[in-house]
Amino acid sequence: MWPKSFDYIRVNSVEEAITQLNKHEDAKLLAGGHSLLPAMKLRLAEPALLVDIAPLGLTQVSDRGHGWSIGAMATHAHIAANANGALAQAAAGIGDQQVRNFGTIGGNIAHADPASDPPAVLVALGAKIYIRGSGGERNVAAEDFFIDLFTTDLLSDEIITSIYIPRKEGHTNAYAKMAHPASRYALVGVAVDICTQEGHCREVRIGVTGATTHAVRASGAEAVLQGAEINDGNIAQACEAIQADIADQLLGDAAYPEDYRQAMAGVFLGRAIRAATA
Ligand SMILES: Cc1cc2nc3c(=O)[nH]c(=O)nc-3n(C[C@H](O)[C@H](O)[C@H](O)COP(=O)(O)OP(=O)(O)OC[C@H]3O[C@@H](n4cnc5c(N)ncnc54)[C@H](O)[C@@H]3O)c2cc1C
């Protein structure tokens, strides 16, 4: 399959990228190319111009003390090797080695594939997405960034520059996913960030991907755990609650239908809670 013909340009600054996006209505940024190029070959995307942002750098995975700064162009392999907790676990489980070596976190979240792993983790960790465009710089909470199937809060002339993950004292986190046997995309993925004291949950955030049209927070399951003892009974209740949380946004196909993924969200929430509190 061949894509429709297109022009190609490399840019050396974020400003230049924004200028190109402004000048050409049909321009698309090119990062790792692992979602955009397959979509072009299938003619699902037909950009007239590809703006290659590889020269921009933006590859940092830096512990700033008060939190982590992850550059938009950081590859999954780089994140798996240099971050920790749920984010590193999710990155390490993406696709295969080639996908992890090329795919970037910025491209991943801009594409907003419902089966992507990082979105659930960023929602659970309370991450902020830093964005620049002709209107200046802004940041958006991850839970407000993912809007629907392949749809985000990003405007057509905007570029994601980095992601900030705040450090929260006493918190631990984990990501558990049921991977598609061929692509490794998440059929269901659940991320949990939790703070416990004497066996009780003081604070918790839960993000879900794969089973839903876009990454969402499971606030009903969070409410069950909040203040409760972390024991088998309360975990089982949270696993019931998450199924109600996602009931309106379920996604499925012939092989892995909606009700199956909904039930699996409960199973994988249990695994993520146990891993985060182990
Ligand atoms: C075989 C295969 C298996 C995969 N398995 C998984 C998996 O298990 N889990 C998973 O999460 N993902 C998986 N992926 C997706 C992969 O992880 C990439 O993250 C994803 O393809 C997008 O990243 P990219 O850097 O390749 O972006 P590109 O394909 O270059 O771009 C994707 C989109 O994002 C836009 N974009 C890119 N960078 C930016 C930016 N900085 N700011 C704004 N917009 C931007 C582009 O214009 C384009 O619209 C898989 C992909 C393949 C091909």
The ligand as a Gaussian input file, in Angstrom:
#p B3LYP/6-31G(d) Opt

LIG

0 1
 C        3.199000      -2.766000      15.538000
 C        2.911000      -1.663000      16.521000
 C        2.624000      -2.008000      17.844000
 C        2.335000      -1.008000      18.765000
 N        2.036000      -1.387000      20.047000
 C        1.724000      -0.441000      20.948000
 C        1.407000      -0.806000      22.299000
 O        1.432000      -1.968000      22.704000
 N        1.085000       0.213000      23.157000
 C        1.082000       1.525000      22.765000
 O        0.791000       2.404000      23.596000
 N        1.414000       1.894000      21.515000
 C        1.732000       0.946000      20.609000
 N        2.077000       1.333000      19.342000
 C        2.142000       2.799000      19.011000
 C        3.553000       3.361000      19.267000
 O        3.810000       3.174000      20.606000
 C        3.777000       4.888000      19.010000
 O        3.779000       5.586000      20.210000
 C        2.779000       5.518000      18.222000
 O        2.859000       4.855000      16.987000
 C        2.915000       7.058000      18.009000
 O        4.192000       7.584000      18.250000
 P        5.126000       8.116000      17.085000
 O        6.253000       8.813000      17.743000
 O        5.453000       7.003000      16.159000
 O        4.175000       9.203000      16.396000
 P        3.883000       9.484000      14.840000
 O        3.351000       8.267000      14.193000
 O        5.018000      10.160000      14.203000
 O        2.699000      10.561000      15.010000
 C        1.423000      10.170000      15.480000
 C        0.530000      11.415000      15.512000
 O        0.946000      12.312000      16.534000
 C        1.282000      13.595000      15.974000
 N        2.450000      14.051000      16.748000
 C        3.637000      13.431000      16.861000
 N        4.424000      14.090000      17.723000
 C        3.717000      15.142000      18.154000
 C        3.992000      16.218000      19.082000
 N        5.149000      16.317000      19.749000
 N        3.024000      17.150000      19.275000
 C        1.840000      17.073000      18.637000
 N        1.525000      16.099000      17.757000
 C        2.460000      15.139000      17.529000
 C        1.539000      13.336000      14.504000
 O        1.301000      14.491000      13.720000
 C        0.550000      12.231000      14.214000
 O       -0.737000      12.772000      14.014000
 C        2.359000       0.352000      18.377000
 C        2.676000       0.708000      17.060000
 C        2.950000      -0.282000      16.134000
 C        3.288000       0.098000      14.722000

